[in-house]
Amino acid sequence: MRTLFYLLIAMVLFQCKHIDKKATKNNRKQPNIVFILVDDQRNDVLSCAGHPIIQTPNIDLLAENGVRFTKAYVTSSICAASRASILTSLYENKHEYTFGKPPLKMEFSTNTYPYLLRKSGYNTGFVGKFGVKLEKQDSILNEMFDYFKPSPKNAPHFVTLPDGTKRHSAEIWGDEAITFLNNQSTEKPFCLSISFNAVHAVDNNLLPGNAGHYPYPESAAHLYDNVEIPQPRLSDPQIYENHPVFLKNSLNRERYFWRWDTKEKYQTNMKAYYRMISGYDNVVKRVNNALKENGFDKNTVIIFSADNGYYMGDRGFAGKWSHYDESLRVPLIIYDPRNPQKEKHTISNSIVLNIDIPYTILDYAGISPPETYQGQSILSLLNNESEHLWRKDFICEHRMNHPDIPKYVGVHGNRFVYANYYEQNPPYEYFHDLKTDPDQLINLVDSSDYKETVQNMRMTCEKLIE
């Protein structure tokens, strides 16, 4: 009887503690949110990720005081499809938007994170590269954003100002972001999306020149002058030669000869690429200072990520678009100044995706996501609410119609990666074991040791797509 009494007391105390904790969480003031998105940058090109050369002190500061995810991926490695996924929390095969496709359907636009935030009382702003065409674009953008300053058509890195001078786009988006912040009130929460054109190349610049294919701002021009950039880690010519013909002749290879195939071009373009990264990092500092000056720094969550990875000469490739980690893996950092000190400078090795970002933004704002969302809330993972239910794999795909970019669909897990380039005749499959081959250099699809696992991955791929 006494044992039962103590058991009942313990249960009551546990319930009270749980209710108090939940009530505290639900009653927290809605945070402001700043979402920073960069273009064409894979996960390891940050100094906080261990890169020996790149200088990104302001992004590093976010990681030092927040959570950095080592296994963040995009589900489609191309900016149009990825940005549509980031808006809608949907896979490409669901929202069906990429280059050459009709505009994103209205039913998806009205479920985007800025649309739902604004309907729920947030002030919403967007500056920079939007990258997605929408049905009834003008009217729906007015419903999504209070402040919308998109980059000019074709996304130039230098913009000619009314007085005839030129300014780097990263710095202009910094100016626009600060203008938005200076006009916000502490009485109403806001969400500002800053989308840099950097670090995208000027693709039609076929001559390397002094600046290369990556026009950088003057503020970063002095960096990396006396640095010899090492050759890509996966630069052995045999790595390229081991690919099937359709990949060897793809756009990834064509663009390799634009900027990476000679020592001179490689050094010029890598230094310019690094300078562009350091250039937007300087803008992040300006945005952080504006948050402090306006009294928002104690209640503003900052999320930093990229729209896809980048080869930079690895495997004899340029660009992205395919199933390897250099293409799919991106940086992701979440900084919440409200978190206690013990939760800062955290590293997470869970698989997180670009489609998780809109779900997470809504969760921070206390807004229930649409049932259509295919991502998950990273906030629930950080709060240890769903760790046992968290994904172990995800769909990766590229479905754009382009004669030199092979389509594929696959499944990427913590250990195994499966990809099916389904339009080849016959379809060409890849299977990698990341435990024994973390660089994905060996295709084990025909190995008798993995026959059952490969078949399971095929079935998993079909099931996840359905």
N, C-alpha and C positions, 0 to 999 in steps of 0.2 A: 504493500500500500504506500509506504514511504517512497519507494522507488518510483511508483507511478506519479506521486505528487511532484517529486523533483523533475521528472520528465516533462510534466505539464508546464511547470514554471519555466523550464529551459525553452520549451516551444514558444511560449508567450514572449519571452525575452528576445528570441530570434526573430519572431514576427515583427515586434516593435522596432528592432534594429533595422530590419529590411524596409519597413514602411518609412522610417525616418530617413534612411538613405535615399530611397526613391523620391520622397517628397522634396528633399534637399536638391536632388538633381533636377526635378521638374520645375522647381521654383527659382532655379538660377536664371539670372537675367539673360535674355536672348543675346548671344554674342554677335558682334559684327564679323563679317567673313571677307577675307581677301584671298582670291584664288589666282595664282600666278601660273601661267602656262607658257612654256617655251617650245620651240619648233626644232625637230631633228637633233635631239640630244639623248644619248643613251645613258644608262644608269651610272656608269663608272667615271664619267668626265666631270667630277666635282672633287675638290680637295678633301671634303669631309668623307668621300667614298674611297679615299686612299690614292687618288691620282697624284703622281709625283711632281707634276709641272703646273697644272691649271691653278689659277688663283681665284677663288670664289668665297672670300671671307664673309660676305653677308648672307649667302645661302648656308654657309657653314654655321653661322650663328643661329639660324633657325633650327638646324639639326642638333646643335649643341643644347638647345633649350626645348627641343621637341622630340618627335619620333621620326626616325628615318627607316624606310622600308627597303630591304635589300632585294626583295622579290616582287617588285611592282612591274606590271606588264600592260601593254595595250592589247586589245583583242583583234584589231586590224591595224597593221603598220603602214598607214598612209594618213596624211593630215585630214582630208575631207571626211573619210569614214570614222576616224578616231574622234574628231571633234564633234561629229554628230552623236557618237556613242557617249561622249562626255556630257553633252547637253541632255541626253534622253535616258541614260542608263540602259541602253539596249545594244545588243550585238548587231553587227552589220547586216546579218541575214534577217534581222527583225525590222530595223528601221529602213534598210534597203537604200541608204544614201551613200554615194561616193562620187568621184569625178565621172562625168558623163551620164549620170542618172538624173531623173526628175527631182525637183525640190523636195525637201523633207516634208512629209505630209502634216497637215494641220493637227491631226489627232496626236501626233508626237510632239509638235511644237508647244501645245497647250499642257504637256506634261513635263516640260523642261524645268530645270531647277530655277532659272531666273523668273520664268512665268509664275511658278507656284510661290516663290518667295515674295514677289511683288503683290500677288493676290492676297498674301497673308500679312501684308503690312510692312515689308522690307522696302527700303529704297535700293534700287538695283542700278548698277553701272557696268558698262563694258567699254574697254579701250583696246585697240589693236586689231589683230587679225581674227576675224570672225570665222571665215572659211567654210560656211555652210549656207546653201541657198534654201529658202523656206517658201512654202506656199503662202501667197498673200503676204509677201515679206514685209512691206512697209507697215501694214496695219498690225501684224503680229509682233514686230519688233517694238512698236509703241506700247504693246501690252507687256512685253518682257522687260523693258528697260526704261528707267527714268532718264538715264544719261547714256547715250550711245555714240561713241566716236570710233568708227571702224577705220582700219588702214585703207589707203587709196587702192584702187584697182591694180592688180598685179603685184601688190605688196612690195613696193620699192623700199630698200633699206635707208636711202637718203631721200628726204622729202623737201621739195623746194617751197620755201615760205613766201608769203606775199611780198616781202622786200627783196626777193631774189636769192637770198642766202639759202644754204642747204643745211639740214640738221638730220642726225641719225634717228631712225624711227623709234629705237628703244628709248631715246631721251624724250622724244615727243610723247610717247605713251606714258612716260614718267610724269611729264608736265600735265597731261590730261588726267592721270590718276590723282595727282595732288590737287588739281582743280576740283575734282569730285569730292575728295576728302575734306577740303576746306569749306565745302558747302553743306556738310552733314551736321546733324544735331545729335546730341547725346540722348535726346528724347525718343529717337526712332532708330532701330537697327538698320544696317546697310550690308549689302553684299556687292563687292567690286571685283570684277573679273578683269585681269590684266593679261593680255595675250600678245606676247612678243612675236614679231616676224623673225627675229633671231632665234635659232642660229641657222636659218635656211640659207642655202647658197643662191647666188644669182646664176641660175642654171644655163642661161644663154651666153654667159661670159666665158668663151672658150679659150681666151688668152689669159695666162696667169697674171701678168702685170705685177705691180708692187703690192697691191692689196689682195690679189688672188680672187677667188670666187666668193669670199665672205667679207663684205664691206663692214669694217668695224668703226666705231666712233673714235673721235680724236682723243677722248679721255683714256683710251686703252692702247694708243698707238705706240707707246714706249715699252710695252710689255713684250717679253719673250724674245727680244732682239738677239741676245747672246746665248740662246738656248738651242741645242741640237735636239730636235724631236726624234725619239727612237722610231724605228720602223714598226709597223703594226705587228702585234704579237703573233697573229695568225697570217703572216706574210709569205710563208713557204710556198713557192709556186705549185708544189704538188697538191696542196690543199685545194687550190682552184682546179687543177687538172682532174681531181677525183670526182668532180661534179658531172652530172649528165649534160648532154649537149644543150638542152633547152634552158638550163640555168647558166651554162657557160656563155651562151649567146644572148642573155637577157639584158634589160636596161641597166641592171646592176653592174654588168661588165662594161657596157658602152660608156657609162659615166665614169667608170674607173679611169679611163683614158683621158677624160676631161681634166682631172685634177690630182690623181694620185700616182700615175705610172712612172714618173721620173723623180729623181731626188730633188730637183729644183722645185717642181710643182708641189711635191709633197711637203717640203719645208715651208714654202710660201703659204700654201693653203691651210696647213695645220696651225701655223702661227696666227693667221688671220681668223681662223675658226675659234681658237682660244681667246683671241682679243675680243671677238664678238660676245663670247660667254662672259668674260670679265666686264665687258661694257654693260650688259644687262644686269650683272651683279651690282654695279655701281648704282643703277636705277633702283634696285631693291633697297639699297641703303637710303636713298632719298625718300622712298615710300615709307619706310620704317620711321624716319625722322618726322614725316608729316603726320603719321599716326600719333607719335608722342606729342607733337606740338598742339594737336587738336584734342588731346586727352583720350584717345581711343586705344592706346597701346595695352591697357590692362584688360580689355574686353574684346580683343579682335583676334580671331583664329586666322592663321595664315596657312594656306595649302599651296605647295609648290610641286609641279610635275611637268612632263613633256608629252607631246602628242604621238611620238614614236621614237624608236631608236635610230641608229645610224652606223654604217659599216666603217667609214673612214679608212678604206683600204684593206681591212681585214678580209681574208678569204679571196683576195683579188677582186673585191666588189666595192661599189659605191652605193649610195641610196639606202633602201630598207626593203620593204615589200615581201620578204620571205619568212621562213619559219624559224630561223636561227635566233638565238638570244640577243645578238647584237642588234637585230631588227626590232624585236618585241619588248625588250627590257628598258625601262625608263626610270628616272629618279622619282621618288615621291617622299615628301617631307610634310608632316603636319605639326604645326606649332600652336599650342593653346596656352596663353600666358596665365590662365586660371588654374592650370594644373599644379599640384604641389611639387616641390623641388625634387623629391625622390622619383617622380615620374618623368623627369626631363633627361635628355641625352640618352634616349632609349633606342635600341635597334630591334626591329621586328623582322623575322624571317618567314612570316606568313605570306601566302600568295594573295596579293591585292591587285585590282585591275582598274583601268580607266573608267569602267562603268560603275565602279564603287564610289567615285568622286561625287556625282550628283546626289546619290543616296545619302552619303555622309554629310554633305552640305545641308540637306533638308533635315537630317537628324540633329545636327547642331542647332538648327533653328527651331526644333520642336515641331516640325511639320511631318505628318504622316505621308510617306511616299505613295505614288500610284501603284496599284497592283501589277501594272505592266512592267515595272522596273525589274531588270534582270541582275542588277548588282546587289551588293550587300553594304550595310553600314560599317565602315571601318571603326566608327566610334564604339559600336557594340563589341567589336573585337578588342579595342583598347581597354574597355571597361570589363573585360573578361566575362561578358554576358553570353557570348556565342562561340567561344574558342573551340568547343568540342563539335560544333556544327559547321565550322568554317570549311570552305572549299579545299579540296585536295588537287583539283585540276580545273582547266577552263578551255573553252573553244578559242582557237586562233584561226583567222581566216583572211583571205584577200580575194575579193570577187570583182574587182574593177575590170572592165573590158579594155585591154591594151595588148597589142600584138607582141610586145616585148616584156610583159610582166606576167609570168605564169600564175594562173589562179590556183589556190589551194585551200583546203580546210584541214584542221587538225586538232589534236588535244595535247595540251602541255600540262604535265603534272610535276610534283616535287621531284620525282625520279625519272619518269619516262616521258618522251616526246614522240608523238606520232603525227605525220603530215601526209596528206594525199593530194598530189597535184593532179586533180581529177580530169582535166581537159587534155592531158597527154594521151597518146594512143600507143600502147595501153596506158592506163593511169599509172603514175610513178609514185611510189610510197617511200617515206623515210621513217626510220625508227631509231631513237637514240636512248641509251642508258646513261643518264647524267651522273650516276654513281661511279661508273668505270670510265666514262668518257665525257667529262664536264664541258669540253669544247665542241661537242657534237661533230666529231671528225669521222666517225665510223657509222655507216648505215647498217644496222643489224636486222633489217626487215626480213631477210632471208635466212637468218641464223636459226638453226634447229633448237638452240638453247632458249630462244625467246618466242618460239612458235605460238604457244598458248597466250603469252602476254600480248603479242602483236594482235592476235585475234580479239582479245579482250579490249584492246585500245580501239580497234576498228568499231566494235560494237558500242563502246563508250562514246565515240565520235558521233555515230548515228543517233544514239539515244539523246545526247546533249543537244544536237541540232533539232530533233523533234520537240 
